């Protein structure tokens, strides 16, 4: 329903219940729950900020979650599509790990790393990996995206990174341009996680 809000940061507050910010847009104050990482990166109150959003609609409550980066919002949506993972758990995972790290764990099938996050046991971690891998890696590419000036020798890592980016909703032209720029900072033996990390930095600008 909402893609993002752009307005004046009216207030911010971190409690035992979570980290929250109120964003004023056209005279309306929207209360957004954020990750602790995004909360600490927020600008000072009174300044304009753009926050990507997700509307959480339950039988007894409606709320908004906010993210400073589009890729975090997209990963949040995929995480909450896993049965047993609610908004609080998804925010906890995004606090513990960067989006590129989470995707790297999924590609590698490394569920043990996910158990570092508070409240994530081995069974839930394995379930998250299994379901996310199905959602992120089974996106069908009609044809590979040709990347200019890519020095990476591991073509599978490039293909995996492209598949994940397509599944996150990025357009083929966006991916091609961003990955070509990211190649400057990558090594020949870069993993899919390395490629995603550098490419997402450019896509989030």
N, C-alpha and C positions, 0 to 999 in steps of 0.2 A: 504493500500500500504506500509506504513512504520509502524513498530511495535515500535521501539525505536532507538534513536541515542546515541552513546557513543563517546564522544570526548572532546575537550578542550573548556572550556567556554571562549570565546574571548571577549565578552562585555555584559553588561546588562544596561537597561535604562527604567525608569518608567516615563510616561508622562500622559497627560490628555486623550490620546487615548488608554492607556493600559500599561501593563508591558511586556517588551520584552527582549529576550536574544539571542545572536548570538553564536551558537555552531559550532566550526570548526571540521569537520570530513574529514580526508584525503584531506586536502587542500581546502575544500568547506565550506563556512560559511552559516549555515542554520538559518534564522530568525524565532524565535518561540515566540508566544504570550503565556504568563503564567498567572495564577491567582496571585493576589498580595501576597497571603500566600506562594505559591511556590517561588515567586520572592525573598521574604525576607529570605527564607530558603536556597537559592542558595549559593554554595561555592564561594570563591574568584575567580576572573578571573585568567586564567592561569592554573587552575587545571582541572582534568578530571571529567566529570559528565555523568550520564546516565539519559536520559529524554525520557519518553514514549510520542508518538506523534499521532496526528490526522491530516490528510490532509483535508483541507476545500476547496472544488472545487465548485466555482460559475461561472456563465456565464462571469462575468466581472473581476473575481479575483481568485487567488489561494493563500492560506496561510496555515501556520502550527501552531497548538496549541500544547503546551508541558506540561507535567505533571511529577512531581517527583515520583508519586506513581501510580502503574498500576490501582488500584481500582478507582482512581479519573478519569483516562482516560476512563475507562469502563462506569462509571456513566455519564460522559460527552457525550459519544456516545448515551446512552439511552435517556438522556435529549434532545439532539438535534433531536432525532427521533420524539419528540412530536411536532405537528404542532403549529407554533407560537413561538417556542423556538429556537432562533439562537445561534450561538457560543458565542456571547457577553453575552446573557442572561444566558447561561449555565455556563460560567465562573463566572458571578456574583453570581449565586446560590452556586457554589463550593467555592466561597470566603466567603460567609455568613455562610455556613454550612459545616460540615465534611460529607464525603460520608455516614458514618453510621447513621448520623442524618437524612439526606435526605431519606435514606431507611426506617428509623424508622417512619418518617412522613407518608410515603407511606403505610406501613403496618397498621398504626393506622388510616389512612384516615384523618390525621390532616393537612388540607389545610391552616388553619389560620396561622400556623407557617411560611409557605412559603412566606406570604405577608410581612414578615420582610425584605425580599430581595428587593433592589431598583428596581422599575419598574414592580414588580409582584403584580397585583391586585387580588381580590378574584376570579374572573372568570377564569383567567389564572391559578391561584393556584389550583383550583378545577379540571381544565382540566389536569394539570400536574399530580396530584394525581391519577386521573382516568386512564389515559393512562399508567402511570408508573406501577400502580398496575397490570394492565393487562399484561404488559411485564415482570415484575419481579416475580409475584406470580402465574402465570399460567403455569410455567415450569413443565412439567410432570416428576415425579421421578418414575423410574421403581420399585424401592424398597428403603426403608429408609436406610440411611447410618449409620451403627452401630458405635457408638462412645464409646471408652473405657474410663473408669474413669470419666464419666460426672456425676456430682452431681446435675445437674439442674433438678428440679422437673417439670418444665413447658415444657412438651414434644412438645407442639404446637410451642413454641418459638424456640426450636431446629429445628423443621421441617421447620418453616418459614425461619430461617437463612440459612438452607441447600438449600432450593429452590432458594433463592436470589443468593447465591454463585454459584449454578449451572447455573443460567440464566446469570451470569456475565462471564461464560466461564471457571470457575475453574473445574479441574478434581475431580472425586469422591475421589481418593486416597489423593489428596492435601487437600481437605476439611476435610477428616477423621483425617489426621495427625495434621493439624493446629487446628482443633476444640478440639481435645484431649489435646493439649498443652495449649490452651486458657482456658480450664476448670479450671485450677489451680487458675486463677485470677477471676473466676466468682462465683456468689452466687447462692443459691438454687432457688431464685425467679427472676433470671436474665431474662430480656426481650430479644426479638429477636434483638433489637438494641444493647444491651449490648454484646450479643454473637457475633454479626457481627463486632462490634468495636474491640474486643479483637482478633477475628480470622483474620480480615484483617490486623492487626498489624503484625501478624506472616507471613501471605501470602505475605506481601510486602517486607519482608526481603530478 
